[in-house]
């Protein structure tokens, strides 16, 4: 846990720093054209895994024939997908409403074969709880990719700076995982072995496809009908709310999945472990995103600059979406641990239909309308998203909501207090960075004081886990 926590924290600090640098060097349209192309390339990347990584982690026993079979399958899919995408880049770019984006699609296609080579290695590292190597792969990939992107941006490469970032990051991160796993394919591929995981991977791959469509339909619709400038603004807003998810939710989920999978036959133990994880995530992500929502003008002005002023209302709406997703995205651990990807797929289809429908409705009011629709659909889907997986461990949705409502209420109070503190006249003439720091401290002070009175046991447990993670 220590290596995973430190590695993910370091990786995200680097990623955020490079994002700030690139936001100031590039235009919203540069980010928009890459985000639009990434709707297609990201989908192909998703299909390249086929759910095999999760199957390797979940499976109780592995054999060399299965691992080699999965490796060859992944590499074959990666190479084939890159070739098809490069050949069809022109028509795809035209369909996206931006024919000039075809070269960018071809450039992003080169990432697929590189990523496919290290998929099995990454799954083995996660299964064996070797998070130190995974952390190094993320840090080294982020560092080299970010440096390459900044240099390219300074040289005036425009959107190609962001393409370069993905290419270099994938190559370096994959190389670190492949070398660190100390594994290479030794056996011939076997159809029989692949059929043994076919049910798990087919349902999971189908769910990932449906989930991806739902989570990227906003980018596709904005880029197609509102243009790359509008998409660039929305993309940076969504990237911003993802940082708490990637810093906290993803690293906790990465560690928790292999651990909770070993409790797949103990529903009570799996539930206790899962709810403890959810509470820990809430204690950290909720106040961060509450402050982001209430202090979005100060945050955007200080971090991104005046040319991104239209991002302010979008970020204020997307921040609560990030808070909801920081906990609802963890339910996939329960589905995976119980090997119920079939049920996950059925729920995902309904969820995706509602979300995409909301995007279509919100599009008529521009980028802000899409953001509002995203928030509304997430609220409408909250109960069913929680209720179904809780039933797999003989629990109720109320068990989940009882675990999160106190941190949620305190975080809302934290944001409100920070906003009200901004009405204090002496702060009005202060530099924007001073206002951001002062208001954040005011909100967090309220959260910490009331949290210690109301959530002392949870905070004590979390602090103890953090001390363990830091080796103290």
Buried (B, 14 or more C-beta within 10 A) or exposed (E): BBBBBBBBBBBBBBBBEBBEBBBEBBBBBBBBBBBBBBBBBBBBBBBBBBBBBBBBBBBEEBEEBBBBBBBBBBBBBBBBBBEEBBEBBBEBBEEBBBEEBBBBBBBBBBBBBBBBBBBBBBBBBBBEBBBBBBBBBBBBBBBBBBBBBBEBBEEEBBBBBBBBBBBBBBBBBBBBBBEBBEBEBEBEBBEEBBEBBBEBBBBBBBBBBBBBBBBBBBBBBBBBEBBBBBBBBBBBBBBBBBBBBBBBBBBBBBBBBBBBBEBBEEBEBBBEBBBBBBBBBBBBBBBBBBBBBBBBBBBBBBBBEEEBEBBBBBBBBBBBBBBBBBBBBBBBBBBBBBBBBBBBBBBBBBBBEBBBBBBEBBBEEBBBBBBBBBBBBBEBBBEEBBBBBBEBBEBEBEBBBEBBEBBBEBBBBBBBBBBEBBEEEEBEEEEEEEBBBBBBEBBBBBBEEBBEEBBEEBBEBBEEBBEEBEEE
